[in-house]
Amino acid sequence: MTIFLIVLSLISDISAAVYAFSDAELYRRLLIFAMFHSIASMSAAYAMYMLLPTNVRVAQSPYIAVGFMFMMCMFLPVVGFIGLFVCVVVAMNLPRKKSEVMWVHNPREELPSHPRDMMYTKFGTGALQDILLNAPDTERRVEAISSVSHLPRDQRISFYKIALRDPADDVRLMAYSQLDPIEQGITDNIKMLEDSFKENNSADIAYDIAQQFWEICYLGIADTVLVKHYLNNARKWCQKAIELEDRGNFELLLGRILLELNEIEPAMIALQKAKNAKMLDSQVNTYLAECAFRMRDYVSVKSYLSSLYTTEGSKLSQIREYWLNAK
């Protein structure tokens, strides 16, 4: 039956083509051509439908399938026949072989061991953090800590804090061995500055000492027990600097230290002094807004944040938009 339909379609289309170039009148040639070509298209469409795999024929309505192929053959003479036969019949009966392998093994990549290599690797800070938190291999986590040592100091500390909670001794020891020199370097710097202050009672030296104590807390190097001790030392040296010479940046640091010590009203006073000393709103208003929030003065929070210029998409920008739209 299928072969008969294919032969019928070929004979009909050849007859249509021959008659189209005959000497008969134009309307008659068109009429006969359309009739033979329609018979050829219908025969070819049904024959190709019968040649499709059984599962395809069952899944698809015969009227839609045959109708689609008839329209293609009818309006695309020659091209429609060949294209449908190759793209539909052949493609459906000879599908691409599916791969039995559902995953591809990738070789283990070495983590960067030199600062310059960090520029040419796909292991960014997020990837290194993921290795520290999730890698089952202890050696892999140790390698991640070694790579972290080439990052800027403020970024390294957070990774070391994660590693210090690691269940493996090797990872904790590696992190501690790299964290300890940072704290020791700041402590040695404080000792050197204190010796210099004894020889020269300079406000700048006292302020530098206060900054060093503050940095230990700000970077999260100090343990929870020692944080208050370092903050109190930072406050003491900052107050010494202010006694020698009152400056806006001294008051700003004192306000931040007092805010961290949860002494809100003294922090507010110090920050207002910094603002009165012509410090920029972008430097002071965020801390003033935090003080106002802790004091439950929400109107002032909105006022302080409204004067800030923030880059779109930043966290501060989102906080600012929230408070400005709050009723």
C-alpha positions in Angstrom: 0.0 0.0 0.0 2.8 2.4 0.9 4.8 1.6 -2.2 1.7 2.1 -4.3 1.0 5.5 -2.8 4.7 6.6 -3.4 4.5 5.4 -7.1 1.1 7.2 -7.5 2.5 10.4 -6.1 5.5 10.3 -8.4 3.4 9.6 -11.5 0.9 12.3 -10.6 3.6 14.9 -10.0 5.4 14.1 -13.2 2.0 14.3 -15.1 1.3 17.6 -13.5 4.7 19.0 -14.5 4.4 17.7 -18.1 0.9 19.1 -18.6 2.0 22.4 -17.1 4.4 22.9 -20.1 1.9 21.8 -22.7 0.2 24.0 -25.4 -3.2 23.9 -23.8 -5.0 27.0 -22.5 -3.6 28.6 -19.4 -6.6 28.1 -17.1 -6.8 24.4 -18.2 -3.1 23.9 -17.5 -3.4 25.4 -14.0 -6.5 23.4 -13.2 -5.0 20.0 -14.4 -1.7 20.9 -12.6 -3.5 21.6 -9.3 -5.5 18.4 -9.6 -2.5 16.1 -10.3 -0.3 17.9 -7.8 -3.0 17.6 -5.1 -3.3 13.8 -5.7 0.5 13.5 -5.6 0.8 15.6 -2.3 -2.0 13.6 -0.6 -0.5 10.3 -1.7 3.0 11.3 -0.6 1.8 12.7 2.7 -0.1 9.5 3.7 2.7 7.3 2.5 5.3 9.2 4.6 2.9 9.0 7.6 2.8 5.3 7.2 6.6 5.1 7.1 6.9 6.9 10.5 7.7 4.7 13.6 4.7 3.2 15.3 5.2 5.1 18.6 5.2 8.4 16.7 2.0 7.6 14.8 0.2 6.6 18.0 1.3 9.7 19.8 0.2 12.1 17.1 -3.3 12.6 15.6 -3.2 11.3 12.0 -5.3 14.2 10.7 -2.8 16.8 12.0 0.2 14.8 10.9 -1.1 14.0 7.4 -2.5 17.5 7.0 0.8 19.1 7.9 2.8 17.0 5.4 0.1 17.6 2.7 0.5 21.3 3.1 4.3 21.1 2.9 4.2 19.0 -0.2 1.4 21.1 -1.8 3.0 24.5 -1.4 6.7 23.4 -1.7 6.8 21.3 -4.9 9.8 19.0 -5.1 11.5 20.7 -2.0 8.6 19.7 0.2 8.7 16.1 -0.8 12.5 15.7 -0.4 12.6 17.8 2.8 9.8 15.9 4.6 11.2 12.6 3.6 14.7 13.3 4.9 13.7 15.4 8.0 10.7 13.5 9.1 10.7 9.9 7.9 14.5 9.3 7.9 15.1 11.3 11.1 12.3 9.6 13.0 13.4 6.1 12.0 17.1 6.8 12.6 17.2 8.8 15.8 20.5 10.0 17.2 22.1 7.5 19.6 21.7 8.5 23.2 24.8 8.5 25.4 24.7 6.0 28.2 27.1 8.0 30.2 25.2 10.4 32.4 28.2 12.3 33.9 31.7 13.3 32.7 34.7 12.9 34.9 36.8 16.1 35.2 40.3 15.9 36.5 41.0 17.4 39.9 42.4 21.0 39.5 45.2 22.2 41.8 44.5 25.3 43.9 46.7 28.3 43.2 49.9 28.5 45.4 51.2 31.9 44.3 49.5 35.3 44.6 50.0 35.9 40.9 48.2 32.7 40.1 45.0 33.9 41.7 44.4 36.1 38.6 44.4 33.2 36.2 42.2 30.7 38.1 38.5 30.1 38.4 38.9 29.5 42.1 37.6 32.8 43.5 36.8 33.6 47.1 33.4 31.9 46.8 34.9 28.7 45.4 37.5 28.6 48.2 34.8 29.2 50.9 32.8 26.4 49.4 35.8 24.0 49.5 36.4 24.9 53.2 32.8 24.3 54.1 31.9 21.3 51.9 35.0 19.4 50.6 35.1 15.9 52.2 38.9 15.7 51.6 41.0 17.1 54.4 44.0 17.7 52.2 41.7 19.7 49.8 40.6 22.0 52.7 44.3 22.4 53.8 45.1 23.5 50.2 42.3 26.0 50.3 43.7 27.6 53.5 47.1 27.8 51.8 45.5 29.6 48.8 43.6 31.9 51.1 47.0 33.2 52.4 47.4 35.1 49.2 44.2 37.2 49.6 44.1 40.6 51.2 44.3 40.6 54.9 40.7 41.6 55.6 39.4 38.8 53.4 41.7 36.2 54.9 40.4 36.6 58.4 36.9 35.4 57.6 38.3 32.2 56.0 40.5 31.5 58.9 37.5 31.8 61.3 35.7 29.2 59.2 38.7 26.9 59.2 39.1 27.2 63.0 35.8 25.5 63.4 36.8 22.6 61.1 36.6 19.1 62.6 40.0 18.1 61.2 43.1 19.0 63.3 45.3 19.6 60.2 42.9 22.3 58.9 42.6 24.1 62.3 46.3 24.1 62.8 47.0 25.4 59.3 44.5 28.2 59.9 45.9 29.1 63.3 49.5 29.0 62.0 48.5 31.7 59.5 46.2 33.7 61.7 48.6 34.0 64.6 51.3 35.9 62.7 48.7 38.6 61.7 47.7 39.1 65.3 51.3 39.0 66.4 52.3 41.6 63.8 49.6 44.0 65.0 50.6 43.4 68.7 54.3 44.1 67.9 53.2 47.3 66.0 51.3 48.4 69.1 54.3 47.8 71.3 56.5 49.8 69.0 54.0 52.7 68.9 53.7 52.7 72.7 57.5 53.0 73.0 57.4 55.9 70.6 54.6 57.6 72.6 56.7 57.5 75.7 59.4 59.5 73.9 56.9 61.8 72.1 53.4 62.5 73.4 51.9 62.9 70.0 48.2 62.8 69.2 48.9 61.0 66.0 50.8 58.2 67.7 48.0 57.7 70.3 45.5 57.7 67.4 47.5 55.0 65.6 47.6 52.9 68.7 43.9 53.2 69.0 43.4 52.2 65.4 45.6 49.1 65.9 43.5 47.9 68.8 40.3 48.7 66.9 41.6 46.8 63.9 42.1 43.6 66.0 38.4 43.8 66.9 37.1 45.0 63.6 38.8 42.2 61.6 37.5 39.6 64.1 41.0 38.4 65.1 40.4 38.6 68.9 38.4 35.9 70.7 35.1 36.9 72.3 36.7 37.1 75.7 39.4 39.5 74.6 37.2 41.7 72.4 36.1 44.0 75.2 39.7 44.3 76.5 40.9 45.5 73.1 38.0 47.8 72.7 38.6 49.4 76.1 42.3 49.9 75.2 41.3 51.4 71.8 38.9 53.8 73.7 41.7 54.8 76.2 44.2 55.6 73.5 41.6 57.4 71.4 40.6 59.6 74.3 44.3 60.3 74.9 44.6 61.5 71.3 41.6 63.8 71.7 43.0 65.2 74.9 46.2 66.2 73.1 44.4 67.4 69.9 40.7 67.2 69.2 40.1 66.3 65.6 37.1 65.1 63.7 38.6 61.7 62.7 39.6 61.1 66.3 36.0 61.7 67.4 34.7 59.4 64.6 36.8 56.5 65.7 35.8 57.1 69.4 32.2 57.0 68.4 32.6 53.7 66.5 34.4 52.2 69.5 31.7 53.3 71.9 29.0 52.1 69.6 30.7 48.6 69.6 30.8 48.8 73.4 27.0 49.5 73.3 27.5 52.9 75.0 25.0 54.6 72.7 24.6 58.1 74.2 28.4 58.8 74.5 28.8 57.4 71.0 26.2 59.8 69.7 28.0 62.7 71.3 31.3 61.7 69.8 29.8 61.2 66.3 28.0 64.6 66.5 31.4 66.2 67.4 32.9 64.5 64.4 30.1 65.9 62.2 30.5 69.4 63.6 34.2 69.1 62.8 33.3 69.1 59.1 33.5 65.3 58.6 31.5 64.1 55.5 28.0 62.9 55.9 28.9 59.7 54.2 31.5 59.0 56.9 29.4 59.8 59.9 25.7 59.5 59.2 25.6 55.7 58.9 26.8 55.4 62.5 24.5 58.2 63.7 21.6 56.3 62.1 22.7 53.1 64.0 22.8 55.1 67.2 19.3 56.5 66.6 18.0 53.0 65.7 19.3 51.6 69.0 17.7 54.5 70.8 14.4 53.8 69.0 14.5 57.2 67.4 13.2 56.1 64.0 12.5 59.6 62.7 16.2 60.5 63.1 17.2 57.2 61.4 15.2 58.2 58.3 16.7 61.8 58.4 20.3 60.6 58.6 19.9 58.0 55.8 18.1 60.4 53.5 21.2 62.6 53.2 23.4 59.7 52.1 24.5 59.1 48.5 24.6 55.4 47.8 25.5 53.3 44.7 22.5 51.5 43.2 22.2 47.8 44.3 24.5 48.1 47.4 23.3 46.9 50.8 23.3 50.5 52.1 21.2 51.6 49.2 18.6 48.9 50.0 18.5 49.9 53.6 18.2 53.6 52.7 15.3 52.8 50.3 13.5 50.8 52.9 13.7 53.6 55.5 12.7 56.3 53.0 9.7 54.3 51.9 8.7 53.4 55.4 5.7 55.1 56.9 
